[in-house]
Amino acid sequence: MAKKAKKQTARGRKQDRARVAGGQDYEVRYESKKTGKSAASVKKAVKKVDNNRKQVERRLGPAMKKSLGAAPSKHR
């Protein structure tokens, strides 16, 4: 008799998203782009505070706001 397939849950995926894999370039690039910091500083933060995404983001500081265009100049 065949074994019944185990029901898959989203738990593993959620746990994976809660971490930053410092050795995976795409994860480091994503976090770097998201926070506006360099890839080296992301890797350093992962080493310092472990790979918990919230702790890494807190360590890197607030995300930089990206402007959508040039601000109007006040000088005439």
C-alpha positions as CSV (number, residue, x, y, z in Angstrom):
1,M,0.0,0.0,0.0
2,A,1.4,3.4,-1.0
3,K,2.0,6.1,1.6
4,K,-0.5,8.9,1.7
5,A,1.0,12.2,0.6
6,K,1.6,14.7,3.4
7,K,-0.4,17.9,3.1
8,Q,1.8,20.8,2.3
9,T,1.6,24.0,4.3
10,A,2.8,27.6,3.7
11,R,4.7,27.5,7.0
12,G,8.1,26.7,5.4
13,R,7.7,29.5,2.9
14,K,6.8,32.0,5.6
15,Q,9.8,30.9,7.7
16,D,12.1,31.3,4.6
17,R,10.9,34.8,3.9
18,A,11.6,35.8,7.5
19,R,15.3,35.2,6.9
20,V,18.1,36.8,4.8
21,A,20.5,34.3,3.3
22,G,23.8,36.2,3.4
23,G,25.4,33.7,1.0
24,Q,22.7,34.1,-1.7
25,D,23.5,37.0,-4.0
26,Y,19.9,37.6,-5.0
27,E,18.8,37.9,-1.4
28,V,21.6,40.3,-0.6
29,R,20.8,42.4,-3.8
30,Y,17.1,42.5,-2.8
31,E,17.8,43.7,0.7
32,S,20.4,46.1,-0.5
33,K,18.0,47.7,-3.0
34,K,15.2,47.7,-0.4
35,T,17.2,49.5,2.2
36,G,19.4,51.6,0.0
37,K,22.6,50.2,1.5
38,S,25.5,48.4,-0.1
39,A,25.7,44.7,-0.5
40,A,28.7,44.6,1.8
41,S,26.8,46.4,4.6
42,V,23.9,43.9,4.2
43,K,26.3,40.9,4.5
44,K,27.9,42.6,7.5
45,A,24.6,43.1,9.2
46,V,23.6,39.4,8.6
47,K,26.8,38.3,10.2
48,K,26.3,40.7,13.2
49,V,22.7,40.1,14.1
50,D,22.1,36.6,12.5
51,N,19.8,36.1,9.5
52,N,16.5,37.3,10.9
53,R,15.1,39.8,8.3
54,K,13.6,42.2,10.8
55,Q,16.8,42.4,12.8
56,V,18.9,42.9,9.7
57,E,16.6,45.7,8.5
58,R,16.7,47.3,11.9
59,R,20.5,47.1,11.9
60,L,20.7,48.7,8.5
61,G,18.5,51.6,9.5
62,P,15.4,53.1,7.9
63,A,14.9,52.6,4.2
64,M,15.9,55.6,2.0
65,K,13.0,57.2,0.2
66,K,13.5,57.3,-3.5
67,S,12.4,60.4,-5.3
68,L,10.4,60.0,-8.4
69,G,11.7,63.1,-10.1
70,A,13.8,66.1,-9.7
71,A,12.6,68.5,-7.0
72,P,11.7,72.0,-8.3
73,S,14.5,74.4,-7.7
74,K,13.9,77.4,-5.4
75,H,16.7,79.4,-7.1
76,R,15.8,81.6,-10.1
